Amino acid sequence: MPISPEDLPPAAPPLVEPGALKRWILHEDERLLVIDKPGWLVVHPSKNGPWSSLAGAVREELKLDAVRFVYRLDRETSGVIVLAKDEAMGSRLQKAMARGMVGKCYTALLQGRMERVTTADLPLGPDPTSTVTVRQRVVEADSPGAQRAQTIFKPLAATDHYTFAAMRLLTGRKHQIRAHALALGHPVVGDKLYGPDESLYLEFATKGWTERHSALLPLPRQALHCAAIDLRPAGLDHVFRAPWPADLAKFARTEMGLEPDAAQKLSDSSAARFFESSLAG
């Protein structure tokens, strides 16, 4: 299905509209701020001003200067992102992340039919053959820069062309899901860097969306979503969930016949099972 004109990315990166940030808040208390990040918004400050990033918008809209991101999401990845409002909470949660004590469940649309639950226990490291310096690939465990990386992929619904899947991260490496998905032969739909041609990534950065993107990518952004975060293993009684986003829901409904409500139920139940097994283990 060709991408409709109204779904194409804008020529210039959009800015956060004043007031929009408050609609994205999933939870806020004296120590935590949890946001459902849109799939077009960069997390850290950019050269385009405070309203061009989540960090800048938080400072401008909520007048919070000392927030610390517990982890980051790629610009095109949507979903739950957790910020700490004080140094002690930030340090506590970042240490918990490093020790694998924060549960993370993602959902994604993958290319092709994934038949069964698969654990990718494949070390990742820099890809010296790539023209994109941030690109990762599966490497030998003893190679320079190699880091152990483990991802559980669970297909929730599938057709011959696409799979709606949940992923549980057992480690937290750069581009882990996307690199593992490619290694398994099921790249994330719409991925400019780990999809059909990595040059689409640099081309988009310099020229924006082109005819080549429309020809090679069925979605204008990578179909990856941070669906749920569990802070209970870190000693906080919180599980945060972000709803299946409208753009991915539209694609799944059109291309897979997967209704948004059904996708949401599959996502929620899968996250609950992932987190229960983590707490039990």
QUIQUI-V682172 format. One record per residue. N is the residue number from 1. NEAR is the number of other ideal C-beta (glycine too) atoms within 12 Angstrom. Layout:
# QUIQUI-V682172
n:N near:NEAR
n:N near:NEAR
This chain:
# QUIQUI-V682172
n:1 near:18
n:2 near:17
n:3 near:26
n:4 near:15
n:5 near:11
n:6 near:10
n:7 near:25
n:8 near:22
n:9 near:29
n:10 near:14
n:11 near:11
n:12 near:12
n:13 near:24
n:14 near:20
n:15 near:25
n:16 near:34
n:17 near:17
n:18 near:15
n:19 near:14
n:20 near:23
n:21 near:33
n:22 near:19
n:23 near:15
n:24 near:32
n:25 near:28
n:26 near:29
n:27 near:26
n:28 near:23
n:29 near:19
n:30 near:12
n:31 near:26
n:32 near:33
n:33 near:39
n:34 near:35
n:35 near:39
n:36 near:35
n:37 near:42
n:38 near:35
n:39 near:39
n:40 near:31
n:41 near:37
n:42 near:33
n:43 near:35
n:44 near:24
n:45 near:19
n:46 near:20
n:47 near:11
n:48 near:17
n:49 near:17
n:50 near:25
n:51 near:26
n:52 near:25
n:53 near:31
n:54 near:42
n:55 near:33
n:56 near:28
n:57 near:40
n:58 near:37
n:59 near:23
n:60 near:25
n:61 near:27
n:62 near:26
n:63 near:13
n:64 near:27
n:65 near:15
n:66 near:20
n:67 near:33
n:68 near:30
n:69 near:32
n:70 near:39
n:71 near:33
n:72 near:26
n:73 near:39
n:74 near:35
n:75 near:31
n:76 near:41
n:77 near:41
n:78 near:37
n:79 near:44
n:80 near:42
n:81 near:42
n:82 near:48
n:83 near:43
n:84 near:34
n:85 near:27
n:86 near:20
n:87 near:14
n:88 near:15
n:89 near:29
n:90 near:24
n:91 near:16
n:92 near:25
n:93 near:36
n:94 near:24
n:95 near:18
n:96 near:28
n:97 near:29
n:98 near:16
n:99 near:16
n:100 near:21
n:101 near:25
n:102 near:37
n:103 near:41
n:104 near:46
n:105 near:43
n:106 near:48
n:107 near:49
n:108 near:53
n:109 near:50
n:110 near:46
n:111 near:35
n:112 near:22
n:113 near:20
n:114 near:34
n:115 near:17
n:116 near:15
n:117 near:22
n:118 near:26
n:119 near:19
n:120 near:34
n:121 near:20
n:122 near:31
n:123 near:27
n:124 near:37
n:125 near:28
n:126 near:24
n:127 near:26
n:128 near:15
n:129 near:13
n:130 near:22
n:131 near:17
n:132 near:24
n:133 near:15
n:134 near:23
n:135 near:29
n:136 near:34
n:137 near:33
n:138 near:31
n:139 near:25
n:140 near:15
n:141 near:16
n:142 near:11
n:143 near:16
n:144 near:12
n:145 near:18
n:146 near:20
n:147 near:26
n:148 near:22
n:149 near:33
n:150 near:25
n:151 near:41
n:152 near:33
n:153 near:41
n:154 near:34
n:155 near:30
n:156 near:36
n:157 near:30
n:158 near:27
n:159 near:20
n:160 near:12
n:161 near:22
n:162 near:36
n:163 near:39
n:164 near:47
n:165 near:48
n:166 near:43
n:167 near:49
n:168 near:41
n:169 near:37
n:170 near:30
n:171 near:29
n:172 near:33
n:173 near:29
n:174 near:27
n:175 near:41
n:176 near:41
n:177 near:50
n:178 near:46
n:179 near:39
n:180 near:42
n:181 near:42
n:182 near:34
n:183 near:28
n:184 near:34
n:185 near:18
n:186 near:37
n:187 near:38
n:188 near:48
n:189 near:42
n:190 near:43
n:191 near:39
n:192 near:40
n:193 near:39
n:194 near:44
n:195 near:35
n:196 near:22
n:197 near:23
n:198 near:30
n:199 near:22
n:200 near:32
n:201 near:33
n:202 near:22
n:203 near:22
n:204 near:33
n:205 near:23
n:206 near:11
n:207 near:17
n:208 near:21
n:209 near:30
n:210 near:23
n:211 near:15
n:212 near:20
n:213 near:31
n:214 near:23
n:215 near:14
n:216 near:28
n:217 near:38
n:218 near:34
n:219 near:41
n:220 near:34
n:221 near:38
n:222 near:43
n:223 near:46
n:224 near:47
n:225 near:48
n:226 near:47
n:227 near:48
n:228 near:41
n:229 near:45
n:230 near:36
n:231 near:33
n:232 near:21
n:233 near:27
n:234 near:31
n:235 near:16
n:236 near:26
n:237 near:14
n:238 near:28
n:239 near:31
n:240 near:37
n:241 near:32
n:242 near:37
n:243 near:26
n:244 near:43
n:245 near:36
n:246 near:19
n:247 near:33
n:248 near:45
n:249 near:30
n:250 near:26
n:251 near:36
n:252 near:41
n:253 near:24
n:254 near:24
n:255 near:28
n:256 near:33
n:257 near:17
n:258 near:30
n:259 near:18
n:260 near:24
n:261 near:15
n:262 near:20
n:263 near:36
n:264 near:31
n:265 near:23
n:266 near:31
n:267 near:41
n:268 near:25
n:269 near:22
n:270 near:34
n:271 near:38
n:272 near:23
n:273 near:24
n:274 near:36
n:275 near:30
n:276 near:19
n:277 near:20
n:278 near:28
n:279 near:18
n:280 near:11
n:281 near:12
